[in-house]
Amino acid sequence: MDINGWLAGGGGWLTLALVNAGLAEQKNRTRLGWFLGSLILGPVATFLIVVWSPAGDR
């Protein structure tokens, strides 16, 4: 499978969700929740993670 087929098949979306999970952890948010949310929201979730302030200490 070539790279264009992989990206069109959702590989890019999955990669973005993994990156968002890492970003969420840095902002003291749940990795699993943001990973699953990113599978649905994609780039919108990335925007929200970046602009929202970090969560308070748990």
N, C-alpha and C positions, 0 to 999 in steps of 0.2 A: 504494500500500500504506500503510495507516495504521500508527501507531507500535506498536500492540499486536501487529500481525502481524509487524512487523520484530523486535520483542523475542522473540516466540514462535519465530521462525525462526532464532534463534541470534545475532542482532545484539548482544544484550547480552553473550552469552558471548564473542564475538570482542572486544568492547570491553574486557571484563575481562581477557582474555589480553594485550591491548596494554598496559593499565595495569600488569599484573603484570610484563611485560617491562621496563618503565621502572623499577619498584621493584627488580627484581632487579639491574639495572645499577647502581643507587645502592648496593647492598650487595655490589658486586664479584662478581657472579655472571653467568653467561652469559644474554644476552637471548634468544637463539634457544631454548635448552634450556627456559627457564622459560616462554616463549611457548607452545611445543609442549606442555609439561606442563600449562599452564593450560587449554589446549583440552580436556584430558581431566579434570583435577581441579577446574577452576573456582575457586569460593570457598575450597576447601581449600588450593589453592596460594597464594592471597592470604594466608591465615592463616599458612602456613609461612614465606613470605617476610618477613612482619612480625615474627614471634616469633624466628626464627633470627638469631643474631648475624651480622654481615658476614663474608664470606670473607676470609682473609688476603691479603696483597699477593701478586701474581703475579710 
